[in-house]
């Protein structure tokens, strides 16, 4: 708790370039996973669920709003992206 209050009083500088590179790497990993999982998505309901989850992760990296993410997850789960 004490450390949290100290950080609130004097926050550290955000390293924007590092953050962008790490986020870009995460997006590439999610897109690669979507490509790998795309082949089995029509054969098995579990594979489709995993594929939709990873796809929602990749799409959700554009939006940090949790409500937007929940709407996207619901739309994908209901078959909005076939």
C-alpha positions in Angstrom: 0.0 0.0 0.0 2.8 2.4 0.9 4.5 1.9 -2.4 1.2 2.4 -4.3 0.7 5.8 -2.6 4.3 6.8 -3.3 3.8 6.0 -7.0 0.6 8.0 -7.0 2.5 11.0 -5.6 5.4 10.7 -8.0 4.5 8.6 -11.1 7.2 7.2 -13.3 7.6 8.2 -16.9 5.9 5.9 -19.4 8.3 4.5 -22.1 6.0 5.0 -25.1 8.3 3.5 -27.7 8.8 0.3 -25.7 5.1 0.0 -25.0 4.3 0.3 -28.7 6.8 -2.4 -29.6 5.5 -4.8 -27.0 1.9 -4.2 -28.0 2.8 -4.7 -31.7 4.5 -8.0 -30.8 1.4 -9.1 -28.9 -0.7 -8.3 -31.9 1.5 -10.3 -34.2 1.4 -13.3 -31.9 -2.4 -13.1 -31.8 -2.7 -12.8 -35.5 -0.3 -15.8 -36.0 -2.4 -17.8 -33.5 -5.6 -16.9 -35.5 -3.9 -18.2 -38.6 -2.9 -21.5 -36.9 -6.3 -22.0 -35.4 -8.3 -21.0 -38.4 -8.0 -24.4 -40.0 -9.8 -26.3 -37.3 -12.5 -23.8 -36.4 -15.2 -25.4 -38.5 -14.4 -29.0 -37.3 -14.7 -28.6 -33.5 -16.8 -26.3 -31.3 -13.9 -25.9 -28.8 -11.5 -24.9 -31.6 -14.0 -22.4 -32.8 -14.3 -21.0 -29.3 -10.5 -20.7 -29.0 -10.2 -19.1 -32.4 -12.9 -16.6 -31.5 -11.2 -15.8 -28.2 -7.9 -15.2 -29.9 -9.6 -13.1 -32.6 -11.3 -11.0 -30.0 -7.9 -10.5 -28.2 -6.4 -9.3 -31.5 -9.3 -7.0 -32.3 -9.5 -5.9 -28.7 -5.9 -4.6 -28.8 -7.2 -1.7 -30.8 -9.7 -0.8 -28.1 -8.9 -0.6 -24.4 -12.5 0.0 -23.4 -13.7 -3.1 -21.6 -17.3 -2.5 -22.6 -16.3 -2.4 -26.2 -14.4 -5.6 -25.7 -17.4 -7.3 -24.1 -19.6 -6.3 -27.0 -17.1 -7.6 -29.5 -16.8 -10.9 -27.6 -20.6 -11.2 -27.6 -20.9 -10.5 -31.3 -18.2 -13.1 -32.1 -19.8 -15.7 -29.8 -23.1 -15.2 -31.5 -21.5 -16.0 -34.9 -21.0 -12.4 -36.2 -17.7 -13.4 -37.9 -18.0 -16.5 -39.9 
